[in-house]
Amino acid sequence: MNLEDIYKEFLYDLEIKNYSPRTIKGYKNNNKANKSIPHESKKQRAIRIVH
């Protein structure tokens, strides 16, 4: 099971629990934003914070 499957299951679970379409859309938008941000390693983050 990969992260994409878990994400789809999470969205399905929200629909089953009768979350509003607006709330589900918000979760989808937040996930897309997180995917577009490149993740940095702890070492890269430490270097960025020091400078």
C-alpha positions as CSV (number, residue, x, y, z in Angstrom):
1,M,0.0,0.0,0.0
2,N,1.5,3.3,-1.0
3,L,0.7,6.9,0.1
4,E,-1.6,7.5,-2.9
5,D,-3.8,4.6,-1.8
6,I,-3.9,5.8,1.7
7,Y,-4.8,9.3,0.5
8,K,-7.7,7.9,-1.6
9,E,-8.9,5.8,1.3
10,F,-8.8,8.9,3.5
11,L,-10.9,10.9,1.1
12,Y,-13.3,8.0,0.8
13,D,-13.6,7.9,4.6
14,L,-14.4,11.6,4.6
15,E,-17.3,11.0,2.2
16,I,-18.6,8.1,4.2
17,K,-18.6,10.3,7.4
18,N,-20.7,12.9,5.5
19,Y,-18.1,15.6,5.5
20,S,-19.2,18.6,3.4
21,P,-17.9,18.8,-0.2
22,R,-16.2,22.1,0.7
23,T,-14.2,20.4,3.5
24,I,-13.2,17.5,1.3
25,K,-12.1,20.0,-1.4
26,G,-10.0,21.8,1.2
27,Y,-8.2,18.6,2.1
28,K,-7.6,17.9,-1.6
29,N,-6.2,21.4,-2.1
30,N,-3.9,21.2,0.9
31,N,-2.5,17.8,-0.2
32,K,-1.7,19.2,-3.7
33,A,0.1,22.1,-2.1
34,N,2.2,19.8,0.0
35,K,3.1,17.7,-3.0
36,S,4.4,20.7,-4.9
37,I,6.8,21.8,-2.1
38,P,10.1,20.0,-2.3
39,H,11.0,18.3,0.9
40,E,14.3,19.1,2.4
41,S,16.5,16.9,4.5
42,K,17.2,17.7,8.2
43,K,20.8,18.7,7.2
44,Q,19.5,21.1,4.5
45,R,17.1,22.6,6.9
46,A,19.8,23.1,9.6
47,I,22.1,24.8,7.0
48,R,19.2,27.1,5.9
49,I,18.4,28.0,9.5
50,V,22.0,28.8,10.4
51,H,22.5,31.1,7.4
